[in-house]
Amino acid sequence: MMAILLEEDYEYPLPNLIAVKQIFDDLEIKDVENSTKAELRKEEIVQKIHPGDMVAIAVGSRGIQNLKEIVRILIQMVKSRGASPYIVSAMGSHGGGKEDGQRAVLAGYGITQESMGVPVITTTDVEEAGELPGGQKVYFDRAAAKADAIIVVNRIKLHTDFTGELQSGLCKMLVIGLGNQKGCSSIHEEDPENFAEIIEGAAKLILDKYPVIFGLGIIENAYDRTFHVEAVPSENLIEREKELVKVAKGKMPRLMVPDIDVLIVDEIGKNISGAGYDPNILGRSSVLKEYSLPIPNIKKMVLLNLTHESHGNGIGMGLFDVITKEVFKQLDYEAMYANALACKCIEDAKIPMIAVDKEEAVRAAIRCIRGADKENLKIVEIKNTLSLDKIWVSKRVLEDIRNNPKIEIEEEEIKL
């Protein structure tokens, strides 16, 4: 399970990496608790919850800053209205598309019956909600369907697999998250170019049929911190989310390096992005034909690890050129393949070349770059696509970014 390099591949030194600070808009909510409470006190929101209501709160598989706190505040508000809340998993095929797997994903974010004080239901049974004009069947979680009222909680951001007015957020959670494995697979029968339109149509169908009362949308800034929390009434959910997608796009981080020989990514994971990493930042995808952000020209990509929160789902690694043995030994094939089959992205689950360690992985990547200038290599290392404020670059990269006013070169230096 190791790449085989020649002696000559070790004869040249790898460059040291220098710390670089990328500067983004850092505006954030300083008091998330009171901001969330204020949103939930809005008259058009509180009037939708009645004494005795059974209220399903849908929570997904994304790693969202302050998620546990926001869900806890929402539960308290629902209880204060005399209603009985419970949590339902809304994550499509994630967690292997199974009850235990989805329960483990929620627990990883601190969402448990003990911590929340309410039942946490992760059954993945669905019922047929209806059919779209194009013949696509829409499915909906049975545990949520039994509720008197349904609330969805999710981060709103650009999606990794499609573009359009609606991307990743509240509507997608209604359609794919609460569609579980079956609903997720049904929607992914369609061409990703049509996803935004299909999600809008399916969301309208669900909003008409089920007692969805509002969505709690969260937008994060480029530093992965809470920028905005908004309770959106169901009657305005689709149109308001389209506006919030535009806001989220403006808060996205990006990699401000124009050309990279080898990009080293420390980790990918489902808590970071549905694709393991954000293709809109790295410019590699099995489905996207265009990207919403400016992307670097990257020749080869190396992956070092999976996040613990991903529970062995290494989806996305297939778009890398070389991975380490550490990635390989963590893989949960059942979880990864369930996800890949549901979204029809088998390429994302392919296993790249496996190297023993970081050095071997980088040297293998360099060997596969035709005409590589080994004395002037452009190498960049990032933690993941959510954490782009501090990155590491080789000396040759500094020449390309030195005059960028949004980049600060620091003195810290490490060996590759």
KAGILIN-V334906 format. One record per helix or strand of 2 or more residues. SS is the DSSP state (H for helix, E for strand). FROM is the first residue (numbers start at 0). TO is the last residue. Records with the same first field share a line. If there is no record, write none. Layout:
BEGIN
SS=FROM-TO + FROM-TO
END
This chain:
BEGIN
H=6-9 + 31-39 + 42-45 + 66-79 + 94-96 + 98-107 + 112-115 + 141-144 + 169-176 + 179-186 + 191-208 + 233-249 + 278-281 + 307-309 + 316-318 + 324-329 + 332-342 + 345-348 + 357-366 + 394-400
E=16-21 + 53-58 + 83-88 + 119-120 + 125-130 + 136-140 + 148-154 + 211-219 + 225-232 + 258-264 + 296-302 + 321-323 + 352-354 + 378-381 + 389-393 + 406-413
END
